[in-house]
Amino acid sequence: MKGDSATALYLYGFTQAGPMPGQPDIESPRTGGAAPPPGPAVVGHLDAIGIDGERAPQLWRHAGLAAIVSIVSRDEWCGAAAEANLQELAWVAPRSLRHEAVLEAATRSAPVFPARFGSLFSSSAALGRLMERHHETIGGFLERVGRQQEWAVKGILDRARAEAELGAPHQAAVTGKAALSPGLAYLFEQQSRRKAKEDLEEKLAAACNSLLERLHPLASEARSRPVLSGECAAAPEEMISNWAFLVPPRAVAEFQQRVQQGNSDASLPGLTFAISGPWPPYSFCPPLSPE
């Protein structure tokens, strides 16, 4: 694909240059001793539904890497129409799910360097230049990650429940001082609430540190991710921690078991640890500077 003004290349991510299982190993066309054509060349297809909901993504080989791409309508992704599309959940949601499904299909066969949703290139030449410029970064990442999986672990807290249960002993002490003047009773009430909040923060830190100590030995890498305050907006719970772990396949079962054990052992009411995955290793990708 060259500079076709009506289309663009949608990038899902990169993988190793060898053929995916079940795909032919097609080299770029050559004639005698002539040099191969510039830019990526199609070497096969991925067994998944592409971003358009119809055609399978293509594998484009270049610079010792393979890019997972689809050819899309440029108008759908660029310009005023695209700005409107990206504001519509009904348009974004199914495409975001397809993007994720393509990456998950790819990770079942080979390590993947995932691209963010909506990554576009104007031509194969532009994509090829990025693959050449970041060959060492992408290739090194694929080699380091191998078949490891990203797993997310989030700490979810029902704060009202935790504060109520931790504050009950302090509240009982205040109630026992019924003979105090209103002013002193108010001071004791405020002290009780402050002490309950302090106890809660101490217990939260202890529970999170205890779980991290159990999980770190099973993971090759770990990252702390942003805590999303609005993720539990529809429920009384709030997110208080958000971690990503890169886990070898052989350790996944034990990793999951230790998260569940952390929930069983938690002495803090209202706190649970939620695990999800496996995910493409977004949290461990090095950044690629734009062209």
C-alpha positions as a printed NumPy array, in Angstrom:
array([[  0.   ,   0.   ,   0.   ],
       [  1.485,   3.311,  -1.058],
       [  0.03 ,   6.769,  -0.719],
       [ -3.638,   5.925,  -1.332],
       [ -5.487,   8.995,  -0.062],
       [ -8.697,   7.   ,   0.537],
       [ -7.202,   4.372,   2.845],
       [ -4.846,   4.064,   5.795],
       [ -3.101,   1.27 ,   7.681],
       [ -4.576,   0.47 ,  11.076],
       [ -1.898,  -0.967,  13.38 ],
       [ -2.726,  -3.489,  16.131],
       [  0.861,  -4.179,  17.11 ],
       [  4.073,  -5.969,  16.199],
       [  5.21 ,  -9.547,  16.53 ],
       [  8.177, -11.63 ,  15.488],
       [  8.921, -11.951,  11.783],
       [  8.432, -15.724,  11.576],
       [  5.076, -16.994,  10.276],
       [  2.223, -17.422,  12.693],
       [  1.165, -21.052,  13.201],
       [ -0.896, -22.222,  10.232],
       [  0.32 , -19.388,   8.009],
       [  2.661, -19.822,   5.02 ],
       [  6.118, -18.305,   5.285],
       [  5.912, -15.983,   2.291],
       [  8.982, -13.897,   1.591],
       [  8.858, -10.526,  -0.11 ],
       [  8.919, -10.962,  -3.922],
       [ 12.419, -10.901,  -5.447],
       [ 13.695, -11.102,  -8.985],
       [ 17.109, -12.683,  -9.453],
       [ 19.664, -10.73 ,  -7.43 ],
       [ 17.542,  -7.594,  -7.257],
       [ 16.932,  -5.95 ,  -3.912],
       [ 13.558,  -6.557,  -2.257],
       [ 10.922,  -3.865,  -2.679],
       [ 11.054,  -1.05 ,  -0.074],
       [  8.608,  -1.08 ,   2.83 ],
       [  6.643,  -3.922,   4.413],
       [  5.319,  -6.844,   2.366],
       [  2.258,  -8.974,   3.135],
       [  3.26 , -12.425,   4.397],
       [ -0.02 , -13.836,   5.653],
       [ -3.178, -13.259,   7.689],
       [ -4.088, -13.612,  11.343],
       [ -6.959, -15.926,  12.246],
       [ -9.166, -13.202,  13.741],
       [-11.777, -10.616,  12.745],
       [-10.28 ,  -7.236,  11.965],
       [-11.252,  -3.773,  13.117],
       [-13.912,  -3.479,  10.376],
       [-15.73 ,  -6.579,  11.64 ],
       [-15.209,  -8.418,   8.351],
       [-11.688,  -9.035,   7.024],
       [ -8.864, -10.784,   8.847],
       [ -5.852,  -8.627,   9.766],
       [ -2.749,  -8.944,   7.602],
       [  0.839,  -9.655,   8.65 ],
       [  3.313,  -7.263,   7.032],
       [  6.988,  -8.205,   7.327],
       [  9.761,  -5.628,   7.354],
       [ 13.085,  -4.981,   9.094],
       [ 13.045,  -8.323,  10.871],
       [  9.605,  -7.669,  12.411],
       [  5.982,  -8.339,  11.487],
       [  3.282,  -5.696,  11.821],
       [ -0.345,  -6.744,  12.374],
       [ -2.471,  -4.356,  10.307],
       [ -5.782,  -3.771,   8.539],
       [ -6.49 ,  -1.474,   5.616],
       [ -9.236,   0.959,   6.655],
       [-11.101,   3.911,   5.225],
       [ -9.202,   7.066,   6.062],
       [-12.403,   9.114,   6.302],
       [-13.682,   6.812,   9.037],
       [-10.62 ,   7.43 ,  11.213],
       [ -9.365,  10.877,  10.239],
       [-10.926,  14.315,  10.016],
       [-14.269,  15.678,  11.179],
       [-16.174,  12.422,  10.692],
       [-13.632,  10.557,  12.803],
       [-13.871,  13.114,  15.604],
       [-17.61 ,  12.5  ,  15.717],
       [-17.139,   8.709,  15.571],
       [-14.692,   8.72 ,  18.468],
       [-17.249,  10.502,  20.657],
       [-19.843,   7.776,  20.08 ],
       [-19.618,   4.788,  22.406],
       [-21.705,   2.715,  19.98 ],
       [-18.973,   3.237,  17.348],
       [-15.911,   2.973,  19.593],
       [-16.906,  -0.001,  21.786],
       [-17.144,  -2.765,  19.129],
       [-13.955,  -1.599,  17.417],
       [-12.089,  -1.425,  20.701],
       [-13.182,  -4.998,  21.457],
       [-12.045,  -6.163,  18.005],
       [ -8.681,  -4.457,  18.496],
       [ -8.248,  -6.297,  21.791],
       [ -9.428,  -9.607,  20.309],
       [ -6.856,  -9.383,  17.5  ],
       [ -4.048,  -8.854,  20.01 ],
       [ -5.279, -11.694,  22.201],
       [ -5.392, -14.001,  19.166],
       [ -1.843, -13.016,  18.265],
       [ -0.501, -13.564,  21.787],
       [ -1.708, -17.174,  21.699],
       [  0.932, -17.873,  19.06 ],
       [  3.794, -15.421,  19.64 ],
       [  4.886, -12.472,  21.795],
       [  3.265,  -9.176,  20.834],
       [  4.19 ,  -5.509,  21.136],
       [  0.668,  -3.989,  21.32 ],
       [ -0.218,  -0.648,  19.756],
       [ -2.827,   1.658,  21.232],
       [ -6.36 ,   1.714,  19.858],
       [ -6.584,   4.036,  16.845],
       [ -2.937,   3.864,  15.681],
       [ -2.909,   4.767,  11.967],
       [ -0.304,   5.119,   9.224],
       [ -0.787,   6.946,   5.956],
       [  1.184,   4.363,   3.952],
       [  3.26 ,   1.226,   4.174],
       [  6.354,   3.395,   3.72 ],
       [  5.504,   5.382,   6.852],
       [  4.947,   2.165,   8.801],
       [  8.219,   0.759,   7.45 ],
       [ 10.164,   3.802,   8.603],
       [  8.861,   3.37 ,  12.14 ],
       [  9.735,  -0.34 ,  12.105],
       [ 13.275,   0.465,  10.961],
       [ 13.789,   3.28 ,  13.461],
       [ 12.525,   1.257,  16.44 ],
       [ 13.686,  -2.18 ,  15.35 ],
       [ 15.93 ,  -2.708,  18.378],
       [ 13.337,  -1.43 ,  20.862],
       [ 10.491,  -3.548,  19.487],
       [ 12.617,  -6.624,  18.848],
       [ 14.22 ,  -6.411,  22.287],
       [ 10.814,  -6.146,  23.923],
       [  9.469,  -9.185,  22.058],
       [ 12.538, -11.178,  23.052],
       [ 12.27 , -10.115,  26.705],
       [  8.54 , -10.742,  27.059],
       [  8.426, -14.056,  25.195],
       [  5.266, -15.966,  26.109],
       [  4.755, -14.17 ,  29.423],
       [  1.325, -12.73 ,  30.179],
       [  0.193,  -9.476,  31.725],
       [ -2.155,  -9.853,  34.691],
       [ -3.879,  -6.965,  36.452],
       [ -4.564,  -6.934,  40.194],
       [ -6.723,  -4.183,  41.67 ],
       [ -7.496,  -3.427,  45.287],
       [-11.189,  -2.544,  45.731],
       [-12.409,  -1.012,  48.983],
       [-15.891,  -0.498,  50.404],
       [-14.708,   2.46 ,  52.491],
       [-17.994,   3.058,  54.307],
       [-18.077,  -0.538,  55.523],
       [-14.403,  -0.504,  56.522],
       [-14.673,   2.767,  58.423],
       [-17.862,   1.654,  60.171],
       [-16.369,  -1.636,  61.373],
       [-13.001,  -0.19 ,  62.353],
       [-14.674,   2.746,  64.052],
       [-17.121,   0.658,  66.087],
       [-14.789,   0.179,  69.114],
       [-13.949,   3.883,  69.17 ],
       [-17.619,   4.812,  68.848],
       [-18.47 ,   2.502,  71.736],
       [-15.913,   4.312,  73.89 ],
       [-17.495,   7.645,  73.056],
       [-20.979,   6.313,  73.845],
       [-19.697,   5.163,  77.244],
       [-18.895,   8.782,  78.1  ],
       [-22.52 ,   9.851,  78.018],
       [-22.065,  12.048,  81.096],
       [-19.633,  14.335,  79.265],
       [-20.643,  17.806,  78.246],
       [-21.726,  18.27 ,  74.598],
       [-18.424,  19.999,  73.823],
       [-16.259,  17.177,  75.175],
       [-18.5  ,  14.563,  73.568],
       [-17.995,  16.285,  70.22 ],
       [-14.2  ,  16.285,  70.665],
       [-14.186,  12.588,  71.558],
       [-16.365,  11.899,  68.489],
       [-13.898,  13.68 ,  66.211],
       [-10.953,  11.85 ,  67.776],
       [-12.759,   8.562,  67.271],
       [-13.307,   9.214,  63.578],
       [ -9.728,  10.361,  63.048],
       [ -8.36 ,   7.278,  64.794],
       [-10.586,   5.002,  62.66 ],
       [ -9.269,   6.648,  59.481],
       [ -5.677,   6.246,  60.655],
       [ -6.297,   2.584,  61.47 ],
       [ -7.813,   2.08 ,  58.023],
       [ -4.84 ,   3.57 ,  56.175],
       [ -2.408,   1.462,  58.209],
       [ -4.342,  -1.731,  57.534],
       [ -4.676,  -0.899,  53.824],
       [ -0.927,  -0.412,  53.492],
       [ -0.23 ,  -3.635,  55.401],
       [ -2.678,  -5.687,  53.285],
       [ -1.325,  -4.344,  49.98 ],
       [  2.307,  -4.826,  50.991],
       [  1.586,  -8.364,  52.158],
       [  0.017,  -9.296,  48.818],
       [  2.824,  -7.677,  46.83 ],
       [  5.39 ,  -9.683,  48.787],
       [  3.533, -12.866,  47.788],
       [  3.185, -11.957,  44.112],
       [  6.551, -10.405,  43.269],
       [  8.499, -13.711,  43.338],
       [  6.183, -15.156,  40.654],
       [  6.455, -12.219,  38.229],
       [  9.424, -11.162,  36.129],
       [  8.263,  -7.534,  36.222],
       [  5.63 ,  -5.449,  38.001],
       [  4.237,  -1.967,  37.456],
       [  2.038,   0.31 ,  39.516],
       [ -0.688,   1.72 ,  37.272],
       [ -2.894,   4.795,  37.72 ],
       [ -5.719,   4.39 ,  40.228],
       [ -8.925,   5.195,  38.348],
       [-11.219,   7.015,  40.727],
       [-14.281,   6.727,  38.495],
       [-14.065,   3.005,  37.663],
       [-16.323,   2.003,  40.58 ],
       [-18.604,   5.02 ,  40.287],
       [-21.756,   2.89 ,  40.034],
       [-20.92 ,   0.982,  43.232],
       [-20.006,   1.907,  46.817],
       [-16.49 ,   0.574,  46.268],
       [-13.427,   2.551,  45.214],
       [-10.153,   1.451,  43.664],
       [ -7.253,   1.909,  46.072],
       [ -4.474,   0.106,  44.156],
       [ -3.803,  -0.976,  40.581],
       [ -0.882,  -3.193,  39.607],
       [  0.257,  -4.989,  36.475],
       [  2.445,  -8.108,  36.57 ],
       [  4.312,  -9.896,  33.802],
       [  3.937, -13.58 ,  34.65 ],
       [  5.502, -16.661,  32.979],
       [  2.862, -19.236,  31.905],
       [  4.164, -21.835,  34.348],
       [  3.514, -19.466,  37.289],
       [  0.02 , -18.242,  36.34 ],
       [ -1.937, -20.82 ,  38.363],
       [  0.101, -20.143,  41.509],
       [ -0.184, -16.394,  40.911],
       [ -3.986, -16.611,  40.757],
       [ -4.055, -18.794,  43.844],
       [ -2.   , -16.303,  45.829],
       [ -4.356, -13.459,  44.929],
       [ -7.306, -15.51 ,  46.179],
       [ -5.338, -16.422,  49.296],
       [ -4.759, -12.724,  49.868],
       [ -8.516, -12.218,  49.859],
       [ -9.024, -15.076,  52.302],
       [ -6.371, -13.774,  54.689],
       [ -7.379, -10.111,  54.545],
       [ -8.234,  -8.898,  58.042],
       [ -9.603,  -5.62 ,  56.714],
       [-13.39 ,  -5.6  ,  56.171],
       [-14.515,  -4.24 ,  52.827],
       [-11.23 ,  -4.896,  50.988],
       [-10.975,  -7.325,  48.074],
       [ -8.332,  -7.903,  45.405],
       [ -9.652,  -8.452,  41.864],
       [ -7.51 , -10.21 ,  39.248],
       [ -8.029, -10.039,  35.472],
       [ -6.138, -11.236,  32.423],
       [ -4.275, -12.339,  30.559],
       [ -3.861,  -9.061,  28.659],
       [ -1.484,  -7.972,  25.926],
       [  1.54 ,  -6.494,  27.736],
       [  0.548,  -2.827,  27.397],
       [  1.915,  -1.871,  30.804],
       [  5.439,  -3.008,  29.951],
       [  5.831,  -1.562,  26.442],
       [  8.547,   1.056,  26.008],
       [  7.292,   4.225,  24.302],
       [  7.901,   4.714,  20.584],
       [  8.524,   8.317,  19.616],
       [  6.32 ,   9.49 ,  16.734],
       [  7.818,  10.032,  13.3  ]])
